Amino acid sequence: MEPVTGAATTGVMAALLVAITAGIVRIEDWRSYTPGGGHAREERTRAEKPSGVVRWLTTVDHKDIGLLYGVFAVVSFAWGGVAVVLMRFELLYPAEDFLSASLYNGMLTTHGITMLFLFGTPMLAAFSNYLIPLLIGADDMAFPRINAIAFWLLPAAALLIWGGVLGAPFLEGLEPAQTSWTMYTPLSVEQQNPGVDLMLLGLHLSGLAATMGAINFIATIFTERDDDVSWATLDIFSWTVLVQSAQILFAFPLLGSALVMLLLDRNLGTTFFTVDGGGPLLWQHLFWFFGHPEVYILVLPPMGLVSYILPKFSGRKLFGFKFVVYSTLALGVLSFGVWAHHMFATGMDPRLRASFMAVSIAIAIPSAVKTFNWIATMWNGSLRTTAPFLFCVGFIGNFIIGGVTGVFEAAIPVDLVLHDTYHVVAHFHYVIMGGIAFAVFAGIYYWFPLYAGRWYQRSLARWHFWLTLVGTNVTFFPMVLLGYGGMPRRYATYDISAGPVELFTLLHQIATLGVVLLVIGQLVFVWNLVTSWLEGARVTDADPWDLAETDQYPREFAWFGRERLPAVTDGGEDSGESGGSE
């Protein structure tokens, strides 16, 4: 990169941060939608909200912001999905076909960063924003305006992260970043591409947004709980969000610091991560000290969703509630002690490797506690195979596969063989796609009557489940076998003169078929949600899932019946379906 370009990028970054700081400082009243202080009550908020686009641009209502997070996350998911579809079709055959190596690497980078930072974290923030105040009996988040600011930082972050892809056709010299989502040095230092700087700035903004949101969730759960919500009666989803927020406070600032150091290396000639300075391995240590807690930042709230939803359709309350809470706390703490298992192949001291292996295997225990409690909750229960229940069961199955493969990789001798092969890709995606996405879908289907006041098409929801379940396993289980065969990840071509090329080709083709099934499943999902939101049968019962029978009628549906149901049924609308059985 030319020095002038680097200086200009740095100046833009500094100006942006100064502008954001100035805007935050000028906000005098953090807690209220309108000047005057105090929380805006629900009825007051409804009366004072503008309509149309202005409402969504200016809202500080936690429910509106939750929906904004959800829409943003779905758009990001689609963007990341397009990238992975292109990559999978490139891998149908060994030789390079329609994607160049550089474009393949760009798609790989944008896919990973988009799914982790622009889909995973925002989608969980969507649930947290909409539901946490309802679950704990609060009027709104502790800091509604900070809540809004945290969201509106994300579109700017997305434009910067995608800048290399969006701007490449129009700006000479701008290309997609080709660093993968790990941004390993020295590649990320030496790659002469302004798109990398844009991506790093975007990541920094997304981290700032996540940190602001985490502070807000912690403050809300600690200070805004209703009088009848104690720590003993706090719901399991709020517990997982609380632990996740604490992890974010420790992990994301470190990532932000490392990103600033990397930007300085690229633009001002510092030597934090250069070969002749601090060393490339320093980046790996800093990144993975963030990176492995990030896995649990993404997986803990989905675990909370499953722990919250599964009992509703099992006819009994969550088995071992206290142990599920304790295991959540254990995962939050232990996640910071395992980062170096990503670096077993770097040549670190064997004694150090052994200690990280021990902790990495030990962290499987809290996850196993949760899994056994979920199974015990269903055992001899009165199961109702609704769409939310099916996705919860799918989560458990996929998470077991992802967890077991992770235990194998935590063992040093096995990891030295499987490191940087497709086995790692399979393990990671069984947890991310096979686990997190399934829990998210369970949550969407469970609370859809709350969000929309309407019912979705239940047959399409089942089609969505089976296509997603089959597609997930058809996509990622062949990658387990590819890893055992020695197929390296992050390669645009596998046209080699020796080795099991025919086997690799067959497995890649099966995985691509799985991606096609996944795409079809998600198209069914989007169609179902959009049409049901607009035309679905109206919900007329404050207990749409018939949960009062098992003494599990939740607070958020009580709020729905109290605040929204009269408005939904006003005017003699068609009653539609009100029962909760599918």
N, C-alpha and C positions, 0 to 999 in steps of 0.2 A: 504494500500500500504506500502511495506517495505520502510524504510528511504533511503536505497541505491537507490532503484528505483526512488523515488521521487527526490533525489538529481541529479541523472542522467538525468531525464526528464528536470529538471530546467536548468542543464548545457547545454543540447541540445538546449533548447529555447534561452538561452543567446548567445550561439555560432551562432545560426541562425540569430538572430537580429544583432549581430556584423558584420556578413558577409554581410548582406543586406545593412547595413549602410555604410560599407567600399566600397561596389560596387557602391552605389549611389554617394558617395563622389568622386570617381575616374572618374566619367563621367564629362568631361570638357565642352562639347558642347551639350546643352539640346535641342536645337531647330532644328537641322539639321540632315538629314539622313546621310550626309557625312561631314567630317570636313570642316570648312570654314565659318560656321555661316549662319544665315538666313534660311528661309523656302525653302524646296526643291519643286520646281514647279512640276506640274503634269507630263509634258513631261520629265523633268530631272529625276524624280523618276522612271518613266517607263524604261528609258534607263539604269539606274544604278542598278536596282533590279536584284539580282541573280534569278535563276530559281529553280524549284523543291522544295524539303524539306527545303533547305537552305533559300529560300525566306521567307517561313512561320516562320522559327525559328528566323530570323534576321530582319524582316520587322518592320518599324516604320510608314508605311503608314496607315492613319486612316481607310481607307476602308478595307484593309487587316485585321487590328486588329478588326474592327467591325465584319467581317466574322468569325474570330477566336473566339470572344466572343459568336457569335451565335451558332457555332458548339459545343463549350463547354457547353453552356446552354442546347442545345438539348440532349447531352449525360447525363447531370445531371438530366434533366426532365425524361429521360428513367429510370435512376437509382432510382429516387424517385418514379416513377410509378410502378416499380417492387415491391418496398416495400409496397405500398398501396394495390396492387393487392393481395399480400400474406396476409395482414391484413384483407381485406374484405372477402376472402375465409375462413379465420379462424372464422370470425363472422357469417358465414352462419347458424351455429347452436350454441345453448347456451354453450355446453360443449367444453372443450379444445380438439382440433382435431389433427392437424399436427404441429402447432406452440406452443412451450412452452411459459409460461408467460414471461420469461426473453427474449426470442427471439422476441416475439411480442413487448415488450417494446423497444428492440433495433431497430426493423423495424420502430416503431413509431418515435423514436428519429431521425434516419437517414432520414426518409421521410420529417419531418418538417424542419430540418436544411438544407437539400439539396434543397428543393423547395424554401425556402426563400432566402438563402444566395448564393447558387450555381446555381440556375435557375433564380429566379426572378430578382435580381439585375444585374447579368451578361447579361441576355437577353435584359434588357432595355439599358444596356451599349452598346450592339451590335448596336441597332438603333441609339443611341446617337453618338457613334464613327463614324459610317458610314455617318450619315446624317447631323449632326450639322455643320461641315465645309462647306458642300454643300449648306445648307440652308442660311448660313450667308455670303457666298462668300469668305470664307477663303481658303488658300492653304492646310492647315493641322491644326492639333491641336496646341495649343500654345507650348506645350512641348511634342513632338512626342516620345522621348525616355522614359520619365516618363509614357507616355501612354502605351508603350510596357511593361515596368516593371510592371505596375499595372495589366496587363493581366497575365503575366507569374507567378505572385504570386498565381493566382487562382488554377492552377493544383496542385501545392504543397499543398495549403490549402485543396483541395478536397481529396488528398491522406491521409492527416492527419485526416480529418473529417471522412472519410470512413475507416480509419486504423483499427478500432476495428472490422469491418465487414470483411475487406480484409485479415487481419492478424490472425484472430481467428483460422482458420484451421491449421496454421503453427507455431504459437507461443503460448506456454503454458501460461495460466493466462491472455491472452488478449481476451477480449470480447467486443461486441458492447456496446457503452454507453447506459445507460437505464435511462436517466434523463428527457426525453422529450425535446422539443426544448426550453422550458423555463428554464431548468437547475435549478429548485428551490432548495434552501437550506432548511434543512440540508442534503437532499438526495445527492446532487451533491458534498457535502463536504465529506460525510462519505462513499460513494460508493467506495469500494476498487477494482478499476479496472483501469489499465493504459490507457484503451481505452478512458476514460473520459478526461484524460490529453491530449491525442492526439487530441481529438475533440476540446478542448478549445484552443489549440495552432493553429489548423486550422482555427477556427473562428477568432482568433486574426489576422492571416494573411489575411483572406478575408476582414476584416474591414480595415486593412491597405491599401489593394488594392482599396477598395471603396473610401477611403478618398483621396488617390492620384488621382484617376479618377475625383472626385468631384472638387478638386483644379484645375485640368486641364480644366474641362468644364467651370468653372467660369472664369478662365483667358482667355479662348478662346472666350467666348461670350462677355466679356468686351473689349478685346483688338484686336481681329482679325476680327471684322465685316467689311464688305465692306462699302465703303463710302455711298452707297444708302440704307444701312440697319441701321435705327435708332431704338430707343426704341419703338417708335410708330409703326414702320413697322416690328418689329421683329416677326417672326412666333410664333404661339401658342405652338408648340411643344418645341421650344427652351426656351420659357418662363417656361414651366413646368420642363424642365431639369435644368434650372437655380435655380428654387426654390428647387427642389429635391437635388441638389448639396449643397445648403446652409443647408438644413436639415441634410444631411450626415455629414457635418463639425461639427454640434453641437451634433449629436446623436451617431455616431460610436466611436469617442474618449471616450465617457463615457462608452460605452459597453466594449471597450478595457481595460479601467481602471478597471472595475468590473471583467473582466475575469482574469486580472493579480492578483487582490485581491483573487479571488477564487482559482487560482493556488497556491498562497502562503498559503492559508488556508489548501489546500490539501497536500502540500509537505513540508512546513517549519513550520507548527504549529502555524501560526498566527490565530487570532480569529475575523476576520472581519464579518463573517456570521455564526459563530457557535452559538449554543444556549447559551453558557456561555460567549459570547463576544458581538459583535455588534448586533447580532440577525438575524435570518433568514429573517425577514421582510425587512431588509435593502437591501438585494438582490432584492426583488420584486420591491422596489421603484426605485433602480438603473436600473434594467432590463426594467421595463415598461416605465421609462422616455425615454429609447431608443426604446422600443418595439412598442409603439403606433405611434410615428413619423415614425417608419419603415413601418407601414401600408401605410402611405401616401407617403413615399419614393418609395414604390412599385406601388402605384395607380396613382400618379400625372402624370408621363410620359404616361401611358396608356390613361388617360384622355386627354392628349395632342395629342396622336395619333388619338383618336376618333374625337376630335375637329378639327384636321387637315384634316382627310380623309373624314369624313361624308359630309361636304359641297361639296366636289368634285363630289359626286354622287347624290346630292340633287338639283343641278342646280342653287345654290345660295350660297353666301358667309356666313360665320358663323354669326349667329344672336347674337348681343350683344357682340362683340369681347372684348371690354374693361371690361365688367362685368365678362367675363370668366377669363380674366387676374387677375382682382381684387379678384375673388373668389379663384384663385390659390394661390395668396399671403396670403389670409385669412386662407386657409387650412394649408399652411406652418407654420404660426404663431400659430394658435389655436391647432395644433396637439401636441404641447409641453405642453399643459395645461389640458390634460384629462387623464393622465396615471393612476390615482388612481381609475378610474372606473373598472379596472381589480381587484381591491382589496376591493370592497364593502363588501365582506363576511369575511374580516379579523378582523373586530371589530374596525375599525377606528372611530374617533370622528364623531357623526352624523352631526354636523355642517360642518365638512370638506367634508363629503360625499355629502351633499346637494350642495356645491359649485362645486364639480366635476361633479355632475349630470347636473347642469345647463350648464356648459361649454360643456359637452358631447352632450347634446341635441342641443346646439347652433351651434356646428360644422356641424350639418346636413344642416344648411342653405346654406353655400357656395356650398355644393354638390348638393343641390336642384336647386340652380341658374344654375349650369352647366347642369343639367338634363333638366330643362325647356328650356334652350337655344338650346340644341340639338334637342328637340322636335320642337321648333319654327323654327329651321333651315330646318327641313323636311316638315313643314306645308306648304301645297300648292306648294311644290317644284316639280321639274321635276325629280322624283326618278328613278335611274337605279339600279336594284337589282343585282349588281355584287357581287362577293364573299367578297371583302373588305366592301361593304355597309352592307351586311347581318351580318357579324361579328360585325360591329359597332352597329347595331340595337340589336343584341344579347347581346352585352356588356351593353347597356342601360337597357334592361329588367332585366338581372341578377343583375346589380348594384342596381336597385331599390329594388329588393327583399333583397339583402344583406344590403342595407342602412336602410330599414324599420325594419328589424329584429335587426339591431344594435341600432336603437332608442329605441326599447323595452328594450334591455339589458342595456341601459344607465339609465333607470328608476330604482331607488333603490329597490322598492318593487318587481318588476318583476325580477330583477337581482338576488336577494336573493333566488328566487325559481329556476331560470334557470341556475344559475352559475354552471360551471363544468358539464353541461349536453350536450347532442348532439346538442342542440339548438345553443350553441356557435360554435361548429364545422360547422354547416350548415351556420350560419352567416358569419363566416370567409371564408369558401370556396366559397360561392356565390360571395364574393368580389375578392378572389384570383384566383380561377379557372374560375368562371363564369364571372368575370370582366376582370382581367389582361390578362389571357390567350386569351380571345376573342379579345381584343385590339391588342395583339401581332400577332395573326393570321391575323387580318385585315391589319396590317402593312406589314407582310410578303407578303401577296397576292398583296397588292397595289404596293409595291416597287420591286416585283420579276422581272418584266421586266428591272428594273434598275440594280439589282444585277447581273442577269444572262444574260441579253440581249435576253431572250427567254420567250415564253408564257408557262404557266402551263395548265394542262387539266382542263377546266372549269367545266365539269360535275363532276369530282372527287372532285373539290373544294366545290361544292354544297353538295355532299355526306358528305364530311368532316364537313361542317357547321351543317347539320341537325343531323348527328350522335352525334356531340359534344353538340349541344343545347339540344337534347332530353336526351342524357346521363347525362349531367350536372344536369338537373332538376330531372331525375329519381334517381340519386345518392343522391342529397342533400336535396330535399324536404322531403323525408321520415325521414331525420335526424331532421328536424324541429319538426315533430310529435313525434319522439323518445325523443326529449328534453322536449316537453310538457308532455310526459308520465313518465318523471323522469329518463330516462336511462342515467347513468353517462358515461362520455367520458373516454378514456384511459384505458378501461377495456378489458382484453383479453378474458374474459368469462362473461356471464350473466346467468349462471346456478343457479338460485335462487329458493328457495322453495315457496316464495310468490311474488305476483306481476304479471303484464301482460306479462308473458314470451312468450306466443304464439304470441301476438301482436308485441313484440320486435323482435321475430324471423322473422315474415313476413316482417316487415319493413327493417330489415337488409338484407334479401334476395332480396327485391326490389332494395335496394341501391347497392348490389353487381351486379345485372343485369345492373344497370346504369353504373357501372365501366367497365363492359364488353363492353358496347356500346362505352364508351369513348376510350377504348383501340383500338377497331376496327377503330374508327374515326381517331385516331392518326397514326395508321398504314397506312391508306389511305393517310393521309397528307404526311408522309415521302415518301411513294412510288411516289406520285405525284411530290413532289419537286425533288427527286433524278432523276427520269426518265425525267422530264421536263428540269432540268439543263443540262442533257447530250444530250437529243434528241428533246427538245421542238422546236416548230416553232420559227424562229428568229424574233425579233422585228425590224421592218424597219422604224418605224415612231418615230420621236422625241417627239410626243404627243400621246403616246399609248392609253391613256384614253380619248382622245378627250376633253381636258379641256380648250382649247383656246376658244371654243364656248361660255363658260360661264365666260370668263375673269378670269380663275383660273389656267392658265398654270404656273406650279411651277418652281422655280429656279433649283431644282435638276434634273428635266427632261431636262431643257435647257442645263445643264452641260452634261447630257447623250448624247443628240443629237450632242453637240459640240465636245466632247472628245472621245466617245466610239462608236457611231453609225457608222461612216465611217469604223472603223476597223471591226465591226460586219458584215457589208454588203459587205466587200471587197472580190473580187473573184467570184462574181456572184452567191452567195448563194441563196437558195430558199427563197423567200420573206415571205412565211408563212402568218400569221395573223398579222395585224398591228392595227386593230381597238380596241377600248376599251370597247365595249359593250359585255356583256356576255349573 
